[in-house]
């Protein structure tokens, strides 16, 4: 009986021991897969982010490409209106991390899985267990492409709107009436080109028919140019003479001459003004009728005298061959009134 109980206890003990070992291996393997070593002591660090871009619990933590820990917790900080996110991660206590190190969240693969990379700082002070480190979020390739494409998208949208507006304007401009006008214009252009072609043919025929005359004209032009060339010296002398004449005219006191002429004209104008006003002898002669009346009366008396001489010449001229004869008495001449 005692042997049977000892045998049963031994079997139960073995089963229990096996179960405990299997459970321990399961827990160790689970933690190992998560990047935690249950046999090593770990330090906890905290980082505050405005956004974690999909970082989750159990995400790996790398240092120079080597996995050294994992994210323990991702949660909002309590009692905050801006909802900052507190990230807790653990690494082996054997690794000393400088206090100014930067904890960077980046995309670990093309699928967008997030991971944490520690960029080691240069501080001589090491971060202690439970310290808060500075965080940084690295933009993904997709985000960078989106940032680059966004301005192009806006420009493309604006361009499409401009093209749409331009097409509407073109559709409005090129209506039926405009198309008819264009057809008429193209027809006119075609006729114009035909006319130009006809003119060109006519010109060619004219040049062909007047070829000899054109040759003579060109010969005459050549002869004229040859004469100009041969008489270049004479032409130069003529130009120099004109230049000397212009210099002489320029040197002459033309302004003084015009001033003197103007002064003479002013004096002449004053004299004529005085004459017209009856001033001076000439003015009195031109404006007073007494001289005219006296001359007129003298002319009338002279006419009477000449008439009397014609009628009675003996009174004024005596011809005597034998001696002097008494002259006839002279009648008193009529008085001219």
TORSETI-603435 format. One record per atom (N, C-alpha, C): residue in one letter; x, y, z. Coordinates in steps of 0.2 Angstrom, whole numbers, padded with zeros to 4 digits. Each point is the difference from the previous one (the first is absolute). Layout:
<rs>
R resn    px    py    pz
R    A     X     Y     Z
...
</rs>
This chain:
<rs>
R resn    px    py    pz
R    X  0004 -0006  0000
R    X -0004  0006  0000
R    X  0004  0006  0000
R    X  0005  0000  0004
R    X  0005  0006  0000
R    X  0004  0001 -0006
R    X  0001 -0006 -0003
R    X  0004  0001 -0007
R    X -0005  0003 -0005
R    X -0006 -0002  0000
R    X -0005  0002 -0005
R    X -0001  0008  0001
R    X  0000  0002  0006
R    X -0001  0008  0001
R    X  0006  0003 -0002
R    X  0006 -0002  0002
R    X  0006  0003 -0002
R    X  0001  0000 -0008
R    X -0003 -0005 -0003
R    X  0001  0000 -0008
R    X -0005  0005 -0002
R    X -0006  0001  0003
R    X -0005  0005 -0003
R    X  0002  0007  0002
R    X  0003  0001  0005
R    X  0003  0007  0002
R    X  0006  0002 -0005
R    X  0004 -0005 -0001
R    X  0005  0001 -0005
R    X -0003  0002 -0007
R    X -0005 -0003 -0002
R    X -0003  0002 -0007
R    X -0003  0007  0000
R    X -0004  0001  0005
R    X -0003  0007  0001
R    X  0005  0005  0000
R    X  0006 -0001  0004
R    X  0005  0005  0001
R    X  0003  0001 -0007
R    X  0002 -0005 -0003
R    X  0003  0000 -0007
R    X -0005  0004 -0005
R    X -0006 -0001  0001
R    X -0005  0003 -0005
R    X  0000  0008  0002
R    X  0000  0001  0006
R    X  0000  0007  0003
R    X  0006  0004 -0002
R    X  0006 -0003  0001
R    X  0006  0003 -0002
R    X  0000  0001 -0007
R    X -0002 -0005 -0004
R    X  0000  0001 -0008
R    X -0005  0006 -0002
R    X -0005  0000  0003
R    X -0005  0006 -0001
R    X  0003  0007  0002
R    X  0003  0000  0005
R    X  0003  0006  0003
R    X  0006  0002 -0005
R    X  0004 -0004 -0002
R    X  0005  0001 -0005
R    X -0003  0002 -0007
R    X -0005 -0003 -0002
R    X -0003  0002 -0006
R    X -0003  0007  0000
R    X -0003  0001  0006
R    X -0003  0007  0001
R    X  0005  0005  0000
R    X  0006 -0001  0003
R    X  0005  0005  0001
R    X  0003  0001 -0007
R    X  0001 -0006 -0004
R    X  0003  0001 -0007
R    X -0005  0004 -0004
R    X -0007 -0001  0001
R    X -0004  0004 -0004
R    X  0000  0007  0001
R    X  0000  0002  0007
R    X  0001  0007  0002
R    X  0006  0003 -0003
R    X  0005 -0004  0001
R    X  0007  0003 -0003
R    X  0000  0001 -0007
R    X -0003 -0005 -0004
R    X  0000  0000 -0007
R    X -0005  0006 -0002
R    X -0005  0001  0003
R    X -0005  0006 -0001
R    X  0004  0006  0001
R    X  0003  0001  0005
R    X  0004  0006  0002
R    X  0006  0001 -0005
R    X  0003 -0006 -0002
R    X  0006  0001 -0005
R    X -0003  0002 -0006
R    X -0006 -0002 -0002
R    X -0002  0002 -0007
R    X -0002  0007  0001
R    X -0002  0003  0005
R    X -0001  0007  0001
R    X  0006  0004  0001
R    X  0006 -0003  0000
R    X  0006  0004  0001
R    X  0002  0001  0008
R    X -0003 -0004  0004
R    X  0001  0001  0007
R    X  0004 -0006  0003
R    X  0005  0001  0004
R    X  0003 -0005  0003
R    X -0002  0000  0008
R    X -0003 -0005  0002
R    X -0003 -0001  0006
R    X  0006 -0001  0005
R    X  0006 -0002 -0002
R    X  0005 -0001  0004
R    X  0005  0006  0001
R    X -0001  0005 -0004
R    X  0004  0006  0001
R    X -0005  0006  0002
R    X  0003  0004  0004
R    X -0003  0006  0003
R    X -0001  0006 -0006
R    X -0006  0003  0000
R    X -0001  0005 -0005
R    X -0001  0007  0003
R    X  0002  0005 -0004
R    X -0002  0007  0002
R    X -0006  0003 -0004
R    X -0004  0003  0003
R    X -0005  0003 -0003
R    X  0001  0008 -0002
R    X -0002  0002 -0006
R    X  0001  0007 -0002
R    X -0007  0002 -0003
R    X -0001  0007  0001
R    X -0006  0003 -0003
R    X  0001  0005 -0005
R    X -0004  0001 -0005
R    X  0000  0005 -0005
R    X -0007  0003 -0001
R    X  0000  0006 -0001
R    X -0007  0004 -0001
R    X  0000  0002 -0007
R    X -0005 -0002 -0004
R    X -0001  0002 -0007
R    X -0007  0003 -0001
R    X -0001  0004 -0005
R    X -0006  0003 -0002
R    X -0004 -0005 -0004
R    X  0004 -0005 -0004
R    X -0003 -0005 -0004
R    X  0005 -0005 -0001
R    X -0002 -0007  0000
R    X  0004 -0005  0000
R    X  0000 -0004 -0007
R    X -0005  0003 -0004
R    X  0000 -0003 -0007
R    X -0001 -0007 -0001
R    X -0004 -0003  0005
R    X -0001 -0008  0000
R    X  0005 -0004  0004
R    X  0004  0003  0004
R    X  0004 -0004  0004
R    X -0004 -0004  0005
R    X  0001 -0006  0001
R    X -0004 -0004  0005
R    X  0004 -0004  0005
R    X -0003 -0002  0005
R    X  0003 -0004  0005
R    X  0004 -0006 -0003
R    X  0005 -0002  0003
R    X  0005 -0005 -0002
R    X  0004  0002 -0007
R    X -0001  0006 -0002
R    X  0005  0002 -0006
R    X  0007  0000  0002
R    X  0004 -0002 -0004
R    X  0007 -0001  0002
R    X  0004  0006  0001
R    X  0005  0000  0004
R    X  0005  0006  0001
R    X  0007 -0002 -0002
R    X  0002  0004 -0005
R    X  0007 -0002 -0003
R    X  0005  0006  0003
R    X  0006 -0003  0000
R    X  0006  0005  0001
R    X  0005 -0002 -0005
R    X  0002  0004 -0005
R    X  0005 -0001 -0005
R    X -0002 -0007 -0004
R    X -0007 -0001 -0001
R    X -0002 -0005 -0004
R    X -0001 -0007  0004
R    X  0002  0000  0007
R    X -0001 -0006  0004
R    X -0006  0001  0004
R    X -0004 -0005  0001
R    X -0006  0000  0004
R    X  0002  0000  0007
R    X -0001  0005  0005
R    X  0002  0000  0007
R    X -0006  0000  0004
R    X -0006  0000 -0002
R    X -0006  0001  0004
R    X -0006  0000 -0004
R    X -0006  0002  0004
R    X -0006  0001 -0004
R    X -0004  0005  0004
R    X -0006  0002 -0003
R    X -0004  0005  0002
R    X -0005 -0004  0005
R    X  0000  0003  0006
R    X -0004 -0003  0006
R    X -0007  0003  0000
R    X -0001  0006 -0002
R    X -0006  0003  0001
R    X -0001  0007 -0004
R    X -0006  0001 -0003
R    X -0002  0006 -0004
R    X -0006  0002  0002
R    X -0001  0006  0004
R    X -0006  0002  0003
R    X  0000  0008  0000
R    X -0006  0003  0000
R    X  0000  0007  0001
R    X  0001  0002  0007
R    X  0003  0006  0001
R    X  0002  0002  0006
R    X -0006  0003  0003
R    X -0002 -0001  0007
R    X -0006  0002  0003
R    X  0001  0008  0001
R    X -0006  0003  0001
R    X -0001  0007  0002
R    X  0004  0004 -0005
R    X -0001  0000 -0006
R    X  0003  0004 -0005
R    X -0005  0002 -0006
R    X -0001  0006 -0002
R    X -0005  0002 -0005
R    X  0003 -0001 -0007
R    X  0007 -0001 -0001
R    X  0003 -0001 -0006
R    X  0001 -0007 -0002
R    X -0002 -0005  0005
R    X  0000 -0007 -0001
R    X  0007 -0002 -0003
R    X  0006  0001  0004
R    X  0006 -0003 -0002
R    X  0000 -0007  0002
R    X  0005 -0004 -0004
R    X  0000 -0007  0001
R    X  0007 -0002  0004
R    X -0001 -0004  0005
R    X  0006 -0002  0003
R    X  0001 -0007 -0002
R    X  0007 -0001 -0002
R    X  0002 -0006 -0002
R    X  0005 -0003  0005
R    X -0001 -0006  0002
R    X  0005 -0003  0005
R    X  0003 -0006 -0004
R    X  0007  0000  0001
R    X  0003 -0006 -0003
R    X  0006 -0002  0005
R    X  0002 -0006 -0001
R    X  0005 -0003  0004
R    X  0006 -0003 -0004
R    X  0006  0001  0003
R    X  0006 -0003 -0003
R    X  0004 -0003  0006
R    X  0005 -0004 -0002
R    X  0004 -0003  0005
R    X  0004  0005  0004
R    X  0000 -0002  0006
R    X  0003  0005  0005
R    X  0008  0000 -0001
R    X  0002 -0005 -0004
R    X  0008  0000 -0002
R    X  0002  0006 -0005
R    X -0005  0003 -0003
R    X  0001  0005 -0005
R    X -0001  0007  0003
R    X  0005  0004  0000
R    X  0000  0007  0002
R    X -0002  0004 -0005
R    X -0005  0004  0001
R    X -0003  0005 -0005
R    X  0002  0007  0002
R    X  0003  0004 -0004
R    X  0001  0007  0002
R    X -0006  0004  0001
R    X  0000  0004  0004
R    X -0007  0004  0002
R    X -0002  0004 -0006
R    X  0004  0002 -0004
R    X -0002  0004 -0006
R    X -0002 -0004 -0006
R    X -0001 -0006  0000
R    X -0001 -0004 -0005
R    X -0007  0001 -0003
R    X -0001 -0001 -0006
R    X -0007  0001 -0003
R    X -0003 -0006 -0002
R    X -0006 -0001  0002
R    X -0004 -0006 -0002
R    X -0004  0001 -0006
R    X  0002 -0003 -0006
R    X -0003  0001 -0006
R    X -0005 -0005 -0002
R    X -0006  0002 -0002
R    X -0005 -0005 -0003
R    X  0000  0000 -0007
R    X  0001 -0006 -0003
R    X  0001  0000 -0008
R    X -0004 -0006 -0002
R    X  0000  0000 -0007
R    X -0004 -0006 -0003
R    X  0006 -0006 -0001
R    X -0002 -0006  0002
R    X  0005 -0005  0000
R    X  0000 -0004 -0006
R    X -0006  0001 -0004
R    X  0000 -0004 -0007
R    X -0005  0004 -0004
R    X -0001 -0003 -0006
R    X -0004  0004 -0005
R    X -0008 -0001  0002
R    X -0001 -0004  0004
R    X -0007 -0001  0002
R    X -0002  0005  0005
R    X  0005  0004  0003
R    X -0002  0006  0004
R    X  0000 -0002  0008
R    X  0003 -0006  0001
R    X  0001 -0002  0007
R    X  0005  0005  0004
R    X -0002  0002  0006
R    X  0004  0005  0003
R    X  0005 -0004  0005
R    X  0006  0003  0001
R    X  0005 -0002  0005
R    X  0003  0006  0003
R    X  0004 -0001  0005
R    X  0003  0005  0004
R    X  0008 -0001 -0001
R    X  0003  0006 -0002
R    X  0007  0000 -0001
R    X  0003  0005  0005
R    X  0005 -0002  0004
R    X  0003  0005  0005
R    X  0007  0003 -0004
R    X  0000  0006  0000
R    X  0005  0004 -0003
R    X  0004  0002  0006
R    X  0006 -0003  0001
R    X  0004  0001  0006
R    X  0003  0007  0000
R    X -0001  0004  0006
R    X  0003  0007  0000
R    X  0007  0000  0003
R    X  0003  0006  0001
R    X  0007  0000  0002
R    X  0001  0002  0007
R    X -0006  0000  0004
R    X  0001  0002  0007
R    X  0004 -0005  0004
R    X  0003  0002  0005
R    X  0004 -0004  0004
R    X -0005 -0003  0006
R    X -0006  0004  0001
R    X -0004 -0002  0005
R    X -0005 -0006 -0003
R    X -0001 -0005  0003
R    X -0004 -0006 -0002
R    X -0007  0001  0003
R    X -0005 -0002 -0005
R    X -0007  0000  0003
R    X -0001 -0006  0005
R    X -0003  0002  0005
R    X -0002 -0005  0005
R    X -0007 -0003 -0001
R    X -0001 -0006  0003
R    X -0006 -0004  0000
R    X -0006  0005  0001
R    X -0005  0001 -0004
R    X -0006  0004  0001
R    X  0001  0007 -0003
R    X  0006  0002 -0003
R    X  0001  0006 -0003
R    X -0005  0001 -0006
R    X -0001  0006 -0002
R    X -0004  0002 -0006
R    X  0005  0003 -0005
R    X  0001 -0003 -0006
R    X  0004  0002 -0005
R    X -0004  0004 -0006
R    X  0004  0003 -0004
R    X -0002  0004 -0005
R    X -0003 -0004 -0006
R    X -0005  0002 -0003
R    X -0003 -0004 -0005
R    X  0000  0003 -0007
R    X  0000 -0004 -0005
R    X  0000  0003 -0007
R    X -0003 -0005 -0005
R    X -0004  0003 -0004
R    X -0004 -0005 -0005
R    X  0003  0001 -0007
R    X  0002 -0005 -0003
R    X  0003  0000 -0007
R    X -0006 -0001 -0005
R    X  0000  0005 -0005
R    X -0005 -0001 -0005
R    X  0001 -0006 -0004
R    X -0005 -0003 -0002
R    X  0001 -0006 -0004
R    X  0000  0002 -0008
R    X  0002 -0005 -0004
R    X  0001  0002 -0007
R    X -0007  0002 -0003
R    X -0005 -0003  0002
R    X -0007  0002 -0002
R    X -0001  0007  0002
R    X  0001  0002  0006
R    X -0001  0006  0002
R    X  0004  0005 -0003
R    X  0006 -0001 -0002
R    X  0005  0004 -0003
R    X -0003  0001 -0008
R    X -0002 -0006 -0003
R    X -0003  0001 -0006
R    X -0006  0004  0000
R    X -0004 -0001  0005
R    X -0006  0004  0001
R    X  0001  0007  0000
R    X  0005  0002  0004
R    X  0002  0007  0001
R    X  0003  0003 -0006
R    X  0003 -0004 -0004
R    X  0003  0002 -0007
R    X -0006  0001 -0005
R    X -0004 -0005  0000
R    X -0006  0000 -0005
R    X -0005  0005  0002
R    X -0001  0002  0006
R    X -0006  0004  0002
R    X  0001  0007 -0004
R    X  0006  0003  0000
R    X  0000  0007 -0004
R    X -0002 -0002 -0008
R    X  0003 -0005 -0002
R    X -0001 -0002 -0007
R    X -0008 -0001 -0001
R    X -0003 -0003  0005
R    X -0007 -0002 -0001
R    X -0004  0007  0000
R    X  0002  0005  0004
R    X -0003  0006  0000
R    X  0001  0004 -0006
R    X  0006 -0001 -0003
R    X  0001  0004 -0006
R    X -0004 -0004 -0006
R    X  0000 -0006  0000
R    X -0003 -0004 -0005
R    X -0008  0002  0000
R    X -0003  0000  0006
R    X -0007  0002  0001
R    X -0001  0007 -0003
R    X  0005  0005  0002
R    X -0001  0007 -0003
R    X  0001  0000 -0007
R    X  0004 -0005 -0003
R    X  0001  0000 -0007
R    X -0006 -0003 -0003
R    X -0003 -0005  0002
R    X -0006 -0003 -0003
R    X -0006  0005  0000
R    X  0000  0004  0006
R    X -0005  0005  0000
R    X  0001  0005 -0005
R    X  0006  0002 -0001
R    X  0002  0005 -0005
R    X -0002 -0002 -0007
R    X  0002 -0007 -0001
R    X -0001 -0003 -0007
R    X -0008  0000 -0001
R    X -0003 -0002  0005
R    X -0008  0000  0000
R    X -0002  0007 -0002
R    X  0002  0005  0003
R    X -0002  0007 -0002
R    X  0002  0001 -0007
R    X  0006 -0001 -0002
R    X  0002  0001 -0006
R    X -0004 -0004 -0006
R    X -0002 -0006  0002
R    X -0004 -0004 -0005
R    X -0007  0003  0000
R    X -0003  0003  0005
R    X -0006  0003  0000
R    X  0000  0007 -0004
R    X  0006  0003  0001
R    X  0001  0006 -0004
R    X  0000 -0001 -0008
R    X  0004 -0006 -0001
R    X  0001 -0002 -0007
R    X -0006 -0002 -0003
R    X -0004 -0004  0004
R    X -0007 -0002 -0002
R    X -0004  0006 -0002
R    X  0000  0005  0005
R    X -0004  0006 -0001
R    X  0002  0004 -0006
R    X  0007  0000 -0001
R    X  0002  0004 -0006
R    X -0001 -0003 -0007
R    X  0002 -0007  0000
R    X -0001 -0003 -0006
R    X -0007 -0003 -0001
R    X -0005  0004 -0001
R    X -0007 -0002 -0001
R    X -0001  0000 -0007
R    X -0006 -0001 -0002
R    X -0001 -0001 -0008
R    X  0002  0006 -0004
R    X -0002  0006  0003
R    X  0001  0006 -0004
R    X  0008  0001 -0001
R    X  0004 -0002  0006
R    X  0007  0001  0000
R    X  0003 -0005 -0005
R    X -0003 -0006  0000
R    X  0003 -0005 -0005
R    X -0001  0002 -0007
R    X -0006  0003 -0001
R    X -0002  0002 -0007
R    X  0005  0006 -0002
R    X  0001  0004  0005
R    X  0005  0005 -0002
R    X  0007 -0002 -0001
R    X  0002 -0005  0004
R    X  0007 -0003 -0001
R    X  0000 -0004 -0007
R    X -0005 -0003 -0002
R    X  0000 -0003 -0007
R    X  0000  0005 -0005
R    X -0004  0006  0001
R    X  0001  0005 -0005
R    X  0007  0003  0000
R    X  0003  0001  0006
R    X  0006  0003  0000
R    X  0006 -0005 -0003
R    X -0001 -0006  0001
R    X  0005 -0005 -0003
R    X -0001  0000 -0008
R    X -0007  0001 -0002
R    X -0001  0000 -0007
R    X  0003  0006 -0003
R    X  0000  0006  0004
R    X  0003  0006 -0003
R    X  0007  0000  0000
R    X  0003 -0004  0005
R    X  0007 -0001  0000
R    X  0002 -0004 -0006
R    X -0004 -0005 -0001
R    X  0002 -0004 -0006
R    X  0000  0004 -0006
R    X -0005  0004 -0001
R    X -0001  0004 -0006
R    X  0006  0005  0000
R    X  0002  0003  0005
R    X  0006  0004  0001
R    X  0006 -0003 -0003
R    X  0001 -0006  0003
R    X  0006 -0004 -0002
R    X  0000 -0001 -0008
R    X -0006 -0002 -0002
R    X  0000 -0001 -0008
R    X  0001  0006 -0003
R    X -0002  0006  0002
R    X  0001  0007 -0003
R    X  0008  0001  0000
R    X  0003 -0001  0006
R    X  0007  0001  0001
R    X  0004 -0005 -0005
R    X -0003 -0006 -0001
R    X  0004 -0004 -0005
R    X -0001  0002 -0007
R    X -0006  0003 -0002
R    X -0001  0003 -0006
R    X  0004  0006 -0001
R    X  0001  0004  0005
R    X  0004  0006  0000
R    X  0007 -0002 -0001
R    X  0002 -0005  0003
R    X  0007 -0003  0000
R    X  0002 -0002 -0007
R    X -0005 -0004 -0003
R    X  0001 -0002 -0007
R    X  0000  0006 -0005
R    X -0004  0005  0001
R    X  0000  0006 -0004
R    X  0006  0004  0001
R    X  0003  0000  0006
R    X  0006  0003  0001
R    X  0006 -0003 -0004
R    X  0000 -0007  0001
R    X  0005 -0004 -0004
R    X  0000  0002 -0007
R    X -0007  0000 -0003
R    X  0000  0001 -0007
R    X  0002  0007 -0002
R    X -0002  0005  0005
R    X  0003  0007 -0002
R    X  0007  0001  0001
R    X  0003 -0004  0005
R    X  0008  0000  0000
R    X  0003 -0003 -0006
R    X -0003 -0005 -0002
R    X  0002 -0004 -0006
R    X  0000  0005 -0006
R    X -0006  0003 -0001
R    X -0001  0004 -0006
R    X  0004  0007  0000
R    X  0002  0002  0006
R    X  0003  0007  0001
R    X  0008 -0002  0002
R    X  0002 -0006 -0001
R    X  0007 -0001  0002
R    X  0005  0004 -0003
R    X -0001  0002 -0007
R    X  0005  0004 -0003
R    X  0000  0007  0003
R    X -0006  0003  0001
R    X -0001  0007  0003
R    X  0003  0000  0007
R    X -0001 -0005  0004
R    X  0003 -0001  0007
R    X  0007  0000 -0001
R    X  0003 -0003 -0005
R    X  0007 -0001  0000
R    X  0003  0007 -0002
R    X -0004  0004 -0005
R    X  0003  0007 -0001
R    X -0001  0004  0006
R    X -0005  0000  0004
R    X -0001  0004  0006
R    X  0006 -0002  0005
R    X  0001 -0006  0001
R    X  0006 -0002  0004
R    X  0006  0003 -0002
R    X  0001  0000 -0007
R    X  0006  0002 -0003
R    X  0001  0008  0001
R    X -0006  0003 -0001
R    X  0000  0007  0001
R    X  0002  0002  0008
R    X -0004 -0004  0004
R    X  0002  0001  0007
R    X  0007 -0001  0002
R    X  0003 -0005 -0003
R    X  0007 -0002  0000
R    X  0004  0006 -0002
R    X -0002  0003 -0006
R    X  0004  0006 -0003
R    X  0000  0006  0005
R    X -0006  0001  0002
R    X -0001  0005  0005
R    X  0004  0000  0006
R    X  0000 -0006  0003
R    X  0005 -0002  0006
R    X  0007  0001 -0002
R    X  0002 -0002 -0006
R    X  0007  0001 -0003
R    X  0002  0007  0000
R    X -0005  0004 -0003
R    X  0001  0007 -0001
R    X  0001  0004  0007
R    X -0004 -0003  0005
R    X  0000  0003  0007
R    X  0007 -0002  0003
R    X  0002 -0006 -0002
R    X  0007 -0002  0003
R    X  0005  0004 -0003
R    X  0000  0001 -0007
R    X  0005  0004 -0003
R    X  0000  0007  0002
R    X -0006  0003  0002
R    X  0000  0007  0002
R    X -0001  0001  0007
R    X  0003 -0005  0004
R    X -0001  0000  0007
R    X  0004  0006  0003
R    X  0006  0002 -0003
R    X  0004  0006  0002
R    X -0004  0006 -0001
R    X -0003  0001 -0006
R    X -0004  0006 -0001
R    X -0006  0001  0005
R    X -0003 -0006  0001
R    X -0006  0000  0004
R    X  0002  0002  0007
R    X  0006 -0003  0002
R    X  0003  0002  0007
R    X  0002  0008  0000
R    X  0002  0003 -0005
R    X  0002  0007  0000
R    X -0007  0004  0000
R    X -0005 -0003 -0003
R    X -0007  0004  0000
R    X -0002  0000  0007
R    X  0000 -0006  0003
R    X -0002 -0001  0007
R    X  0004  0005  0005
R    X  0007  0000 -0001
R    X  0004  0004  0004
R    X -0002  0008 -0001
R    X -0001  0002 -0007
R    X -0002  0007 -0001
R    X -0007  0001  0004
R    X -0005 -0004 -0001
R    X -0006  0001  0004
R    X  0001  0000  0008
R    X  0005 -0004  0002
R    X  0002  0000  0007
R    X  0003  0007  0002
R    X  0004  0002 -0004
R    X  0003  0007  0001
R    X -0005  0005  0000
R    X -0004  0000 -0005
R    X -0006  0005 -0001
R    X -0004  0000  0006
R    X -0002 -0006  0003
R    X -0004  0000  0006
R    X  0004  0002  0006
R    X  0007 -0001  0000
R    X  0004  0003  0006
R    X  0000  0007 -0001
R    X  0000  0003 -0006
R    X  0001  0007 -0001
R    X -0007  0003  0003
R    X -0005 -0003 -0003
R    X -0007  0003  0002
R    X -0001 -0001  0008
R    X  0003 -0005  0003
R    X -0001 -0001  0007
R    X  0004  0005  0004
R    X  0006  0002 -0003
R    X  0004  0005  0003
R    X -0002  0007 -0001
R    X -0004  0001 -0005
R    X -0002  0007 -0001
R    X -0005  0002  0005
R    X  0000  0006  0002
R    X -0005  0003  0005
R    X -0007  0001 -0003
R    X -0003 -0006 -0001
R    X -0007  0000 -0003
R    X -0005  0003  0004
R    X  0001 -0001  0007
R    X -0005  0002  0005
R    X  0000  0008  0000
R    X  0007  0003  0000
R    X  0000  0007  0000
R    X -0002  0003 -0006
R    X  0000 -0003 -0006
R    X -0002  0003 -0006
R    X -0008  0000  0001
R    X -0003 -0005  0002
R    X -0007 -0001  0001
R    X -0003  0006  0005
R    X  0004  0001  0005
R    X -0002  0005  0005
R    X  0001  0007 -0003
R    X  0005  0001 -0004
R    X  0001  0007 -0003
R    X -0006  0001 -0005
R    X -0002 -0006 -0004
R    X -0005  0001 -0005
R    X -0007  0001  0004
R    X -0001 -0003  0005
R    X -0006  0001  0004
R    X  0000  0007  0003
R    X  0006  0003  0002
R    X  0000  0007  0002
R    X -0002  0004 -0005
R    X  0003 -0001 -0006
R    X -0001  0004 -0006
R    X -0008  0000 -0002
R    X -0003 -0006  0000
R    X -0007  0000 -0001
R    X -0004  0003  0005
R    X  0002  0000  0006
R    X -0004  0004  0005
R    X  0001  0007 -0001
R    X  0006  0003 -0002
R    X  0001  0007 -0001
R    X -0005  0002 -0006
R    X  0001 -0004 -0005
R    X -0004  0001 -0006
R    X -0008  0000  0001
R    X -0002 -0004  0005
R    X -0007  0000  0002
R    X -0002  0006  0003
R    X  0005  0003  0005
R    X -0001  0006  0003
R    X -0001  0006 -0004
R    X  0005  0000 -0006
R    X -0001  0005 -0004
R    X -0006  0000 -0004
R    X -0002 -0006 -0003
R    X -0007  0000 -0003
R    X -0005  0002  0004
R    X  0000 -0002  0007
R    X -0005  0002  0004
R    X -0001  0007  0001
R    X  0006  0004  0000
R    X  0000  0007  0001
R    X -0003  0003 -0006
R    X  0003 -0002 -0006
R    X -0003  0002 -0007
R    X -0007  0000  0000
R    X -0003 -0006  0002
R    X -0007 -0001 -0001
R    X -0004  0004  0005
R    X  0003  0002  0006
R    X -0003  0005  0004
R    X  0001  0007 -0001
R    X  0004  0002 -0006
R    X  0001  0007 -0002
R    X  0005  0003  0003
R    X  0005 -0003  0003
R    X  0006  0003  0003
R    X  0005  0001 -0005
R    X  0004  0005  0001
R    X  0006  0001 -0004
R    X -0003  0003 -0007
R    X  0005  0002 -0004
R    X -0001  0003 -0007
R    X -0003 -0005 -0004
R    X  0002 -0006 -0001
R    X -0003 -0005 -0004
R    X -0007 -0002  0002
R    X -0001  0000  0007
R    X -0007 -0001  0002
R    X -0005  0005 -0002
R    X  0003  0007  0001
R    X -0004  0005 -0001
R    X -0002  0001 -0008
R    X  0005 -0002 -0004
R    X  0000  0000 -0007
R    X -0006 -0005 -0002
R    X  0000 -0006  0003
R    X -0004 -0005 -0002
R    X -0007  0001  0003
R    X -0001  0003  0006
R    X -0006  0001  0003
R    X -0004  0006 -0001
R    X  0004  0006 -0002
R    X -0003  0007 -0001
R    X -0001  0001 -0007
R    X -0006  0002 -0002
R    X -0002  0001 -0007
R    X  0002  0007 -0003
R    X  0003  0005  0004
R    X  0001  0007 -0002
R    X  0005 -0001 -0006
R    X  0005 -0004  0001
R    X  0005  0000 -0006
R    X -0003 -0003 -0006
R    X -0004 -0004  0001
R    X -0004 -0003 -0006
R    X -0004  0005 -0004
R    X -0004  0004  0005
R    X -0004  0006 -0003
R    X  0005  0005 -0003
R    X  0005  0002  0003
R    X  0005  0005 -0003
R    X  0003 -0002 -0007
R    X  0002 -0007  0000
R    X  0002 -0002 -0006
R    X -0005 -0001 -0006
R    X -0006 -0001  0002
R    X -0006 -0001 -0004
R    X -0001  0007 -0003
R    X  0000  0006  0004
R    X -0001  0006 -0002
R    X  0005  0003 -0005
R    X  0006 -0002  0002
R    X  0006  0002 -0004
R    X  0000 -0003 -0007
R    X -0003 -0006  0000
R    X  0000 -0004 -0006
R    X -0006  0003 -0005
R    X -0005  0002  0003
R    X -0005  0004 -0004
R    X  0002  0006 -0002
R    X  0004  0004  0004
R    X  0002  0007 -0003
R    X  0005 -0001 -0006
R    X  0004 -0006  0001
R    X  0005 -0001 -0005
R    X -0003 -0002 -0007
R    X -0006 -0004  0001
R    X -0004 -0001 -0006
R    X -0002  0006 -0003
R    X -0003  0005  0004
R    X -0002  0006 -0003
R    X  0005  0004 -0004
R    X  0006  0000  0003
R    X  0006  0004 -0002
R    X  0002 -0004 -0007
R    X  0000 -0006  0000
R    X  0002 -0003 -0007
R    X -0005  0001 -0005
R    X -0007  0000  0002
R    X -0005  0001 -0005
R    X  0000  0007 -0003
R    X  0002  0005  0005
R    X  0001  0007 -0002
R    X  0006  0001 -0005
R    X  0005 -0004  0002
R    X  0006  0000 -0005
R    X -0001 -0002 -0006
R    X -0005 -0006 -0001
R    X -0001 -0003 -0006
R    X -0005  0005 -0004
R    X -0004  0004  0003
R    X -0005  0004 -0003
R    X  0003  0007 -0002
R    X  0004  0002  0004
R    X  0004  0007 -0001
R    X  0007 -0001  0001
R    X  0003 -0003 -0005
R    X  0008 -0001  0001
R    X  0003  0007 -0001
R    X -0003  0005 -0003
R    X  0004  0006 -0001
R    X  0001  0004  0006
R    X -0004 -0002  0005
R    X  0001  0004  0006
R    X  0006 -0002  0004
R    X  0003 -0006 -0002
R    X  0005 -0003  0004
R    X  0007 -0001 -0004
R    X -0001 -0001 -0007
R    X  0006  0000 -0005
R    X -0001  0005 -0005
R    X  0005  0004 -0001
R    X  0001  0005 -0005
R    X  0005 -0001 -0005
R    X -0002  0000 -0007
R    X  0004 -0001 -0005
R    X  0000  0007 -0005
R    X  0006  0003  0000
R    X  0000  0006 -0004
R    X  0007  0000 -0004
R    X -0001  0001 -0007
R    X  0006  0000 -0004
R    X  0003  0007 -0001
R    X -0005  0006  0000
R    X  0002  0006 -0001
R    X  0001  0004  0006
R    X -0002 -0002  0005
R    X  0001  0004  0006
R    X -0006 -0002  0005
R    X  0001  0003  0006
R    X -0005 -0002  0005
R    X -0006  0004 -0001
R    X -0006 -0004  0001
R    X -0007  0002 -0001
R    X -0003  0000  0007
R    X -0004  0006  0001
R    X -0003  0000  0006
R    X -0004 -0006  0002
R    X  0000 -0002  0005
R    X -0003 -0007  0002
R    X -0007  0002  0002
R    X -0004 -0005 -0002
R    X -0008  0001  0001
R    X -0001 -0001  0008
R    X -0004  0004  0002
R    X -0002  0000  0007
R    X -0002 -0007  0003
R    X  0003 -0002  0005
R    X -0002 -0007  0003
R    X -0006  0001  0004
R    X -0005 -0005 -0002
R    X -0006  0000  0003
R    X  0001 -0004  0007
R    X -0004  0003  0004
R    X  0001 -0003  0007
R    X -0003 -0007  0000
R    X  0004 -0005  0002
R    X -0002 -0007  0000
R    X -0006 -0001  0005
R    X -0004 -0005 -0002
R    X -0005 -0002  0004
R    X  0002 -0003  0006
R    X -0003  0002  0006
R    X  0002 -0003  0006
R    X -0003 -0007  0001
R    X  0004 -0004  0002
R    X -0003 -0007  0001
R    X -0002  0000  0007
R    X -0006 -0002  0001
R    X -0003  0000  0007
R    X  0001 -0007  0002
</rs>
